[in-house]
Amino acid sequence: MWQNSPPGSIYDYIRVASFSIGADGLVDQWSRRAEELFGLAAGDVVGKDPVEAFMPAEVRIRGHHRVAEILDGKEWTGLVPFRMPGRQGAHGVAEIYVMPSATADGERGAVCIVVDVRALRRIESDLASSQAIFGQSPFGFLLFGTDLTVQRANKRFATVFGGAADDHRGRTVHDYLARPEAERMTAALQRVLETGESVTDMQIVGTAPDSPERRHWSVNLYRVHSGSGRPVGVAGLGIDVTRRHVAAREADDARRNLALLNEAGARIGNSLDLETTARELLDVAVPGFCDLASVDLYQGLLAGDEAPPGRADGSAELRRVAFASAVSDAPLAALGCVADGDDPGPVEVGAIHRYPFNSPCAGALRTARVQVVPADAGGFVHSTLAVPMVAHDTVVGLAQFSRTKGSEPFGERDRALATELAARAAVCIDNARLYRREHERALILQRSLLPPGDPEAAGLDIACRYLPGNTATEVGGDWFDVIELPGHRTALVVGDVMGRGLRAAVAMGELRTAVRTLALLDLEPAEVLSALDEIARGLGTPSGAQHASRAAHKAREADLSEVYLATCVYAVYDPVTRRCTFANAGHLPPVIVEPGEEALLLDVPPGMPLGVGGEPFEEVEVEVPEGALLALYTDGLVESRDHPLDEGLLAFRRALTDPSRPLEDVCDHVLNTLDTRHGEDDIALLMARIQGLPVGAVGDWQMPRGPRSVGRARELARAQLVAWGLEDLVDTTELLVSELVTNALRYGEGEIRLRLLLDRTLVCEVWDAGLVQPRRRRARDTDEGGRGLQLVGLLSAAWGSRRTPRGKTVWFELALPDGDAAGELSVDELLSLY
């Protein structure tokens, strides 16, 4: 088949068949199209009656009549049923146009043109569908020819790009799109035309006439064929997806923002350090949110001022604590904030600076609202947000976020996200500030409650260690103390409040103060613990409990019982006798190491913990040899989750195998050997090496009751002081010894005992069997006595009295001449005695 007409001719769709009838009424010509239409070969039809050949029997009578009329020279057009080839009983309908004809001999015949009615109906339906698509479709529709020019456009397309639909005939995509997009579209059209492969959802960006808004279209392309199957062009269907694109971009932004906030929640605030928290904020923001960022915090906040910065006028001092950049060639401190054209210059990390009052940054600090910082002309930063860092209505600093040229400027969503990021970091920074303040207070409290690093005591070499269970807070409930008692005796105390943290530290401080107060009363160790037990139970009873219900009272007691239950070991060492008296309130037993011997646990009855009550405490007195080592400790040293208590005690005793080394070295060896870095509990360790007073440093005499004992006491004291080389103290000592012995004779009972002790100070003790304690009072002008104890109080560094198992002891203490000697009495002080 060949043709000169362009593809798409009507004859490609309408298969026109023909045949002719001779003068005899029989078929004399039968075309190939007739063979295809009727399903009858020429050999089966030529020379036969056409009515009998393909018409159904029920219409043959009318068929013969029509044929006769046609041969008489009459034209006729009509529908003729025919038998469908190969389909039994099925009929088709053909439209036949009959034209009379004549042969050269003048004989009449007819030429018949036949068209299948079904093809006509399909064409009508296709035309109606095509018109509906082009005329009624809500989408833009174009038909490109094989030369890629527009052959047809629908009204929707014309509505977007202007003009009438016919005005677009002959145009190309270059008339609608910018060059890059037009070239991409042309290439796609050419490819579809050549290969026949459709293009689906091709994204095209452009602008409609008289509208600067960028539009997004989704274009579908497919090749169009003629009835004979030849390509006749490309159809294009365009859908405006700008809203969908905007919605998708907003959804992507929302997902990005949610992911950024999720990351911020996970990464910001992992540290209680202010500077670290600021850097964590920038690690999240750069480059996920911006290209440059910085954080400035109020200098007062960093310095630990009590009052928060608040909403000041924005000109207070700030320190730049963090800066981050995703731009390789950006300066280290590119973010500043100018006012009225004044450039304060770059701000380096760590620098202290102020923002000008009229600058956007100062305004953000002053109003606690986000401010937009104008971009510098010619600079590479074109969009900056100054975001105040607000926590609990308190502005703690300022965060700046910047985007460089090439990045999208900040929008409203970005402002909200920046505010949220800064607020999260601000809360963490404010928490860190509050933690730092409370931690410093707790640390001051803890350190103030512990004895100095090198406590001193007569006849003892002392070393101590304290390790908090929580190294972050350095606050715990363990304590130790070294308390000087009269007669150069020393009280050694180690205790452990159940619980950890600040509450345990407060309870520890209360109990430690109570121990010191009781120790100064010079009570026996068991009496000290009994009184301390009563105090602990009082601390554990909530105030106002009598007004509360019994259930609430029990709940409150249960809440406080753990805090105010404590264990304690109280020991009193006498360097003269080298005897140590122990009392234990539920604590681990002391460890003693005698020279050349293994470390042993002292058998001291443990008793009940403080705060439990109900059971008396027992005392154990042990004579400790010279050079022996005594260790008091808390359970954190020997007990952990990794090993039981027995194993810890055994390891502790083994660590004390060489007690002859310097005591500080022994402490370090114990802590390193026992691996005390587990951080499960507080640790207190108090170690003392026994160094009794030399025999020559003690003067001890007994005297009968009688007036002569006063003079004898003065003589003995004078002789002893001269032997010690303390002539400067002879007069004062004679006077005070005379007063104490006189009082013992006047108010006491039994024999009198005088003892002088020389160590860092001079101590004088006068013992008698009387139980009445001396009481200092102010004598009236008419009184002949009552001034002795006043004189003792004025001339001595300290004085006091204590009970003994068989009476009482009155003592005074004098500083040595090379020490802090007591000043001489003034005239008024001397006259006040009389």
C-alpha positions, 0 to 999 in steps of 0.5 A, a space after each residue: 500500500 502506498 499513499 501521498 496523503 499525510 498520515 492520519 487521512 480519514 481513509 486510514 480509519 474508514 475502510 471503504 470497500 467497493 464492488 460493481 454489478 453488471 447488466 445481468 444483476 450479477 457481481 462482476 468486480 469484487 475489491 479486496 476491501 470487500 473481501 475483508 469486510 464481507 469475508 467472501 473471496 472474489 471467486 465466491 462472489 463474482 458471477 453471483 447474485 449479491 443479494 444471495 451472496 451475503 444478504 440474510 434470507 429474510 431481506 432478500 425479497 427487498 434486496 432483489 427489488 432494490 437491485 432491479 431499481 438500481 439497474 433501471 438507473 436509480 441511485 440509492 443509499 441505505 443500510 444493508 444487513 450482511 452475514 458476519 463472516 465466520 460467525 453463525 447467525 451474526 449479522 453486520 450492517 453496512 452503509 452502501 452508496 449505489 451509483 448507476 453506471 453504463 458500459 461502452 456498449 450502453 448496458 446498464 450496471 452499478 458501482 457500489 461503495 460500502 462502509 462498515 457502520 461500526 467504523 463510522 460509529 467508532 469515529 463518531 465516538 472518538 471525535 466526541 471523546 477527543 472534543 471532550 478531552 480538549 474542550 472539557 478537561 481541567 488539565 492543559 492538553 497539547 497535541 504536537 505534530 511530528 515537527 514538534 509544533 503545537 497542532 492543537 491546544 485546549 481551553 485550559 491551556 489557553 487560560 493559563 498561557 493566554 489567548 484563545 486555543 487556536 492562537 497556540 497553533 504552530 508554537 513550540 515549547 520555547 514560547 512558554 518555557 525558559 531555555 533550560 526547561 524548554 530544551 529539556 522538554 524538546 528532548 523529551 518530545 523528540 524521544 517519545 516521538 522516536 521511541 514511542 516510550 511514554 514519559 510520566 510525571 515529568 517535572 517542569 518549572 516555569 512562569 505563566 505570562 504576567 505572573 512572577 510566581 514560579 509554577 510547577 507542572 507535572 507533564 505526561 507525554 505519549 505518542 499518537 498514531 494514525 489508523 494505520 499505526 503510523 505516528 502522527 505526533 505527541 500528546 502532552 497532558 500538563 497538571 499544575 502541581 504547585 500546591 502539591 509541590 509547596 505542600 511537599 516542601 512544607 512537609 519536608 520542612 516539617 519533617 526536617 524540623 521535627 528531626 532537628 528538634 528530636 536531635 536537639 532533645 537527644 544531644 542538648 543538655 547531656 552535660 551540666 556545663 554551661 559552655 558544653 551545652 552551648 556547643 551542643 546547641 551549635 552542633 545541632 544547628 550547624 549545618 542542619 539549620 543554618 550555616 553560621 551560629 554563635 552563642 553569647 551568655 551573660 558574664 554574670 551568669 558565668 561568674 556565678 552571680 546569685 541573681 539571674 541576669 533577667 530582662 535587662 536593657 540588653 547592654 550587659 556584658 556577655 561572653 561568646 562561649 561558642 561559634 560554629 561555621 559550615 563555610 570553610 572560608 568564614 572568619 572565626 567570629 563572623 557574627 556581630 551586631 551593629 547599630 546605626 552603622 557602627 561596627 564593633 568588630 569581630 567577637 572572638 570565642 571567649 571574648 567579653 563584649 556588649 551590644 550597642 543599645 540600639 542594635 537588634 541583638 540588644 533589642 532581642 535581649 531587652 524584649 526577649 523576642 526574635 529580631 532580624 539582623 540586617 544583612 551587610 551590603 556586599 557580605 556573604 551572610 544574607 539572613 540572620 536571626 538574633 534569638 534570645 535564650 529564655 528559660 523560666 522568663 529569664 534571659 540567659 543569653 543570645 543565640 545568632 543563626 545565619 545563612 549565607 548567600 545561596 541558602 534560602 532565607 529564614 522564614 516564619 517556620 524557621 523563626 519558630 524553630 530557632 526559638 524552640 532550639 534556643 529555648 531548649 538550650 536555655 533551659 539546660 543552661 539555666 539548669 546547669 547554672 542552678 546546679 552549679 550554684 547548688 553544687 557549690 553551696 553543697 560543696 562548701 557545706 561538705 567541706 566546712 563539716 569535715 576537719 582540716 586536711 592535717 588534723 593534729 592531736 597529742 600523741 597521735 600521727 593522723 592521716 585522713 581521706 574522704 571520697 564522695 560516692 558521687 564524684 559529680 556532686 562531691 557531697 555525701 553522708 560519711 564523716 570523720 572528726 578529730 576532737 581535742 579533749 582536756 588532758 591532751 586526750 583525743 576523740 576519733 570519730 567516724 560515722 556514716 549517714 544512710 543515704 547519699 547526696 545533699 540530704 545525707 550531708 545535711 544530716 551528717 552535719 547535724 550529727 557531727 555538730 552534736 558529736 562535737 558538742 557532746 565531746 566537749 562535755 567530756 562524756 564517756 564514749 558510751 554516753 556520747 553515743 547514747 545522747 547522740 542516739 536521742 538527737 538522731 531520733 529527734 532529727 528524724 521526727 517531723 516537726 508538727 507531727 502532733 497535729 498530723 494524722 497517725 498515717 501521715 506521721 508514720 509516712 513522714 517518719 518512714 521518709 526521714 528514717 533512712 536519712 537520719 539513721 546512721 552508724 558511728 564509732 567513737 574512740 577516746 585516746 589518752 596519750 599518757 596511758 596509751 589507752 583507747 576507749 571505744 564505743 560502737 553504734 552499728 558501725 564496722 569494727 576498727 582495725 589495729 595493726 601492732 608493730 610486727 603483727 598482722 592487722 586485726 579487727 577489734 572486738 567492739 560490740 556493734 550496738 544499734 545504729 543511731 536513731 533506732 534507740 532502745 539499747 545501751 552502748 558498751 565500751 571497750 578499753 584497749 591498751 595500744 602499744 607504741 607505734 601501733 596503727 589504728 584505722 577507722 573507716 566507713 563501709 564504702 571502703 570495703 563493700 561493693 556490688 562486686 564482692 561481699 563485705 568479708 572479702 573487702 575486710 580481708 583485702 583491707 587488712 592485707 593492705 595494712 601489711 607495712 604500717 611502718 611507712 609514712 602514714 600518708 603513703 599507707 592511706 594512698 596504698 589502701 585506696 589504690 589497693 582496694 580500687 575505691 573508684 567504683 563510686 557506689 558509696 562515700 568513703 571516709 578513712 581515718 588512720 592514727 599512729 600511736 605516739 604516747 607522751 614520753 614519761 618525762 612529759 608527765 608529772 603526777 603527784 598525790 597529796 593528802 587533804 590538808 592546808 599544807 598540800 596547797 604549798 606542796 602543790 606550788 613547789 611541785 609545779 615550780 620544780 617541774 616547770 623549771 625542769 622543763 625549761 618553762 620558767 616563764 610560766 612558773 608564776 602563773 602556774 603556781 597561782 592557778 594551781 594554788 586556786 584549784 588545790 584550795 577549791 579541792 580542799 574546800 569543796 572536794 573530798 578524799 585525796 588530791 592528785 596533781 598532774 602536769 602534762 607537756 605537749 603542744 601546750 601545758 595542761 594542769 589537772 587537779 583531781 579529787 573524790 568530790 562529785 560537785 562540779 565547780 561553777 564560775 560566778 561573779 563575786 560581789 564587792 562584799 564577798 571574801 571569795 568566789 574569785 578563784 575560777 574567774 582568775 583561772 579563766 582570765 589567766 589560762 588559755 582554756 579551763 574546765 572540769 569533767 567527771 571521773 569514775 571516782 570523782 571529778 577533775 578540774 583543769 586549765 591549759 596554758 600556751 607555751 612561751 613560743 606559742 600563742 601565749 595569753 596576754 597579760 591582764 589589764 588593770 580593769 580586769 585585775 580590779 574586777 576580781 576584787 
